[in-house]
């Protein structure tokens, strides 16, 4: 593996550290500390970029987009979703794709496009046998009907 000017040790330690930061950010967002959580995830994304890690970017970008949605920053969230889809294409990390569709649907709620995104998320998750993620997509889809 070519790590450029960074050593293997920097990469080996940097990746888990960035993932831990994403998890802390996600926990903050879940606890209602949206701005703090978003800052943590943004820092993690910077760290992932520094070590040229493609793995984990769709996951982190989706969490950041979720934080943006909760802060009412729809356009910024949609930019993060676009970046997540680009990272999926670039690195082939498809296991997070359905969740990207779900968050995009939530950002676009209550439009017809939101329903399409959420249906796509549920179908993708069913194909991947991702039961809990499919349940989340179906719950989001059901909220459109209320």
N, C-alpha and C positions, 0 to 999 in steps of 0.2 A: 504494500500500500504506500502511496505517495502522500505524505502529510505536508508537503511544501516545506516551509521554514519551521513548522511546528514539529515537535518530537512526538513519538508515539505516546509517551507518558502524558503530554499535554492533552492529547486527544482522549486517551483512556480515562483521564480524570475529568476533563471538561464536559464530556457527554453526559455522564451520570449527574454531574453538578447542575447542568442546564435542565435535565429532566426533573431533578428535585425542585428546581426553581419553578418550572411549569406547574408541578403539583401543588406547590405552595400558593402560586397565583390562582390556580383553580379553586383551592380551598378558600382563599380570600373572597373570590367572586361568589362562591356558594354561600358564604357567610354574610354577603351583602356589602363587603368592602370592595366594591367594583373597581374603583380607581387604583387602589393598592394592588389588587390582583392583576389588573391590566399592566401596571408598571413591572411587576414581577415577570409576567409572561413575555413582555417586550424585552426585558433584560435577558431572559433565557433565549429568545430568538436571536438576539445579538451574539450571545455566546455560541449558539449553534452555527451561525454564519461565520464567526471567527475561526472555528475549527473545521469549516466546510462540511458540516454534517447535513446530509439531506434527510436522513431518517429522523422522524419526529417533527419535522416542520409542519406537515398538514395537521397533526394533532395540536401542536402549540398554536398555530394560526387559528384553528377552529375555536379553541378556548378563548383566545384574544377576541375573536369576532363575537363570541357570546358575551364577553364583558362589555364590548362596545354596544351590543344590543341593549343590555341592561342600563347602560348610561345614556341611551337615546341617541347614540352616534351611529346611525344606520349606514350612512355612506362609508364611514371608516370601516365598519364591520363588513360591508360588502367588498371593500378593497381587500381585506384580509381573507375573505372567502375566495376571491379571485386568485390571490397568491397561493392559497391552500390547493386549489385545483391545479394551478401551474406546477406546484411542487409534486403533486401526485403524478402528473404526467412526466415530469422530469425524472423522478426517482422510482416510479412504479409502486409507490406505497399505497395500495388500493384498499387496505383493510380499514382505513379511516374515512373513505370516500362517502359512505352513506351518512355519517355524522356531519360531514361538510354540507351535504344536501339538506339535512334537517335544519342546521343553523341558518343556512341561506333562506330556507322557507320561513323560519321564525323572523328573520330580518325583513322579509318581504310581506309578512302578515299585515293585513288580511286580503291581499290581492289574489287573483286567480293564479298568478305565477307561484305564489306561496304554496297553494294546494298542489300544483304540479311538482314542485321541489320536494314536498313532504311525501307525496306518493312515490316519487323516485327513490327517496331515502328508504321507505318501507320495503319497496321491491328489492333494492340493493342489499338491504340487511337480511331479507329472507333468502336471497341467493347465497349469502355468505354464512348462513346459519347463525346469525348474531342476534339471538333471542332478546337480550335485554336492550340492545340498540334498536331493534325493530319495535319493541314496546314503547320506547321513547318517541320514535317517529310516529307511531299510531296515536299516541297520546297527544302529540302536537297537532296531528291532523284532526283529531276529534275536537280539539279546542277551537278550530276554525268553524265547526258546525254549531257552536254555542251562541 
